[in-house]
Structure formats: C-alpha cells, structure tokens
C-alpha cells in the first residue's frame, strides 16, 4: 500500500478567490488519494510568505520529508499536479532503492 509518509499538497486559497473554487478545487478533487493541506493565505501569512505566495491559488507539491519540490503560482491543472506528485513520489522511491 501507500507509505505512511507520502508526497502531499499545500493548497493556498482565500475567501475572495473565485478561480480557487471554480478551477483549482475541482482539479484537486480529481487527484485521488493524496493529502491536501488547505491553507488560508490571508490568515496564515507566515506560511504564505515562506513560499512567496502572492497569487491565489498557489499549490505546492511537498516531498514526504516536507520539502517544497514544485510551486505553482495560479491555477494548476490536474494532469500537471499528477505529474509533479509522481515525480515527488519517484524521488522518494529512488532514495530508498
């Protein structure tokens, strides 16, 4: 099965972000079994600043160890996120092989 620590996504959003609701959330919903940590970019400025989030939505694909591997400013399609997640998972498998 899936390892306990898997690649995951930080999803930066905000109340006034229409594209988040109309585009980003449906795309994230297509991804299947992946942990998505939803972050309010306005409320959690510290975390948002760490990833230089000035555009919403922003999605960050994190490695299982918690490193940011891919940062997408603006809308990211499901296929793009799938590819980035596969890469993030691949780096982990390569490390343990």
Protein Blocks (a to p, Z undefined) as FASTA:
>chain_A
ZZfbdcdddddddfklmklmmmmmmmmmmnopaddddddfklmmmlmmmnopabdcdddd
ddfkopafbdcedjddfklmmmmmmmmmmmmmmmmZZ
